[in-house]
Amino acid sequence: MPETPVSYTVSDAEFESILVAQGDQSRPTVMVHHGWEGMSDGLLAVARRIVPWGYNAVAVDIYGKGKSGTTPEECQALMQPFMEDRALLAARLKAAFGAVAALPSVDEQKIAAIGFCFGGLCVLDSARLNLPLCGVASFHGVFTPPPGPPPAQIHCKVAVYHGWDDPLAPPEDVVALAKEFSEAKADWHLIAYGHTMHAFMAEGLSDPENGIAYNERSATRAWAALGAFLKECFG
């Protein structure tokens, strides 16, 4: 599968997402948003898993070209500015969507977005911004809404895949998210997996003392659910 850099600039900062596609034909496309670590081989691996379903996929760069973390301290330092300034995050999300929608091999009427951890927050914020997406899917994402008034209506479909034992999204945050998206008249659904911690999709990750662990059963179920969701989004 060809992998092509997607380069663009925002406020003099350079970004490089990566398009994974089977050819030049215009296809429905899935934007894949990274976790707190930034662009990684793992993110590209997710994009590659999507292409056999008949879609294009784009591994999305939010931090900037060449910016990624390898230690918790580095990852936290990269993510924190966007947690503190959601307007900055919104600008990056809008720019990434614009760059993807402009690609000749992308059907701009059929774009969805998925994300993991911090990327889960990114796609929920994309829905809150009403970017012209068919749907978004958040995996073990952070649910905290940005400051300010919520949107009167959210137009895209929303799927949330959540580990019930995720300390970063406790039950009260789940209820708050349900209330927020219901009040915004969104077409949303949430699947919570029992005995499942944060980062349950991240194969090989195990830090149960901090509520973080891969869960093969939940990961398999969530990936299958994503396949069905994307079929619904793209029609």
Secondary structure, 3 states (H helix, E strand, C coil): CCEEEEEEEECCEEEEEEEECCCCCCEEEEEEECCCCECCHHHHHHHHHHHHHCCEEEEECCCCCCCECCCHHHHHHHHHHHHHCHHHHHHHHHHHHHHHHCCCCEEEEEEEEEEECHHHHHHHHHHHCCCCCCEEEEECCCCCCCCCCCCCCCCCEEEEEEECCCCCCCHHHHHHHHHHHHHCCCEEEEEEECCCCECCCCCCCEEHHHCEECCHHHHHHHHHHHHHHHHHHHC
